[in-house]
Structure formats: C-alpha cells, structure tokens
Amino acid sequence: MLPTPDAVRQYILAGIPCDLVQVEGDGQHFTALIVSPSFIGKRVLERHQLVYAALDGRMRAEIHALSMKTLTPEEWGRTHG
C-alpha cells in the first residue's frame, strides 16, 4: 500500500518536534513544508538528514521522492509573520 500525505506527515511528526508540517503527494512523490525548532543552527543538509531519520528507512521502502522546505520557527515567522 502506498503511503498517503497524512501518513508521511505523521511519520515526520513522530520523529521531530514540529510547529508545522504540510505534506502533499501522490503516494510516491511528496513535497513537504516543515517548520521545527530542531532546525535551529543547522544547515539545510543537516535539516534534511533529520527528516530522513524521522522517516526511518521509509525513503527506500515506501517513498520514492520527497522534496522539502525546512525552516526554523524564526525563518517561518519572517516570511509568514
């Protein structure tokens, strides 16, 4: 069974404390907006690694592709304040 956007959202929330997670997708290809205090002081690559760790191997088994925008609460507030 292919994962739903809500399932991917729940996987992320289970692994990272987030202020906001929005996921869209078709079962294999997903886009995500993730706002988390866990991203403070981390570079983009480190942020993405945190998300991949939260997905716990599902990137290989269930999710074909994930495009993500990862922001700290401060970064989110500056653009959506």
C-alpha positions in Angstrom: 0.0 0.0 0.0 1.3 3.5 -0.9 1.6 6.0 1.9 -0.7 9.0 2.0 0.4 12.6 2.5 -1.1 12.3 6.0 0.9 9.2 6.8 4.1 10.9 5.7 3.1 13.9 7.9 2.6 11.6 10.9 6.0 9.8 10.3 7.7 13.2 10.4 5.8 14.4 13.5 6.7 11.1 15.3 10.4 11.8 14.8 10.8 15.6 15.1 9.0 18.2 17.2 7.4 20.5 14.7 5.4 23.7 14.7 4.0 23.0 11.2 4.1 20.1 8.8 2.3 20.2 5.4 2.7 17.3 3.0 1.2 16.9 -0.5 1.8 14.0 -2.8 0.5 11.1 -4.9 1.7 8.1 -2.9 5.3 8.0 -4.2 6.3 11.6 -4.8 5.8 14.1 -2.0 6.5 17.7 -1.2 6.7 18.9 2.4 6.9 22.2 4.3 8.4 21.5 7.8 8.9 24.2 10.5 10.8 22.9 13.5 12.9 24.3 16.4 15.1 21.2 15.8 16.4 23.0 12.7 17.9 26.0 14.6 21.6 26.3 14.0 21.6 23.5 11.3 22.4 23.8 7.6 19.9 22.6 5.0 21.7 19.2 4.6 21.6 18.6 8.3 17.9 19.5 8.4 17.1 17.1 5.6 19.1 14.4 7.4 16.9 14.9 10.5 13.7 14.4 8.3 15.2 11.3 6.7 16.0 9.9 10.1 12.4 10.6 11.2 11.2 8.7 8.1 13.1 5.7 9.5 14.0 3.9 6.2 10.7 4.6 4.5 12.5 6.6 1.8 13.8 3.4 0.4 10.8 1.2 1.0 7.7 3.4 0.6 8.5 6.9 -0.5 10.1 7.3 -4.0 10.8 11.0 -3.7 10.5 13.8 -1.1 11.1 17.5 -1.9 11.2 19.5 1.3 11.4 23.0 2.5 12.8 23.1 6.1 12.5 26.2 8.2 13.1 27.3 11.8 10.1 29.0 13.5 12.0 32.3 13.2 12.5 31.8 9.4 8.8 30.9 9.0 7.8 34.0 11.1 9.8 36.3 8.9 8.0 35.2 5.8 4.6 34.5 7.2 4.6 36.8 10.2 
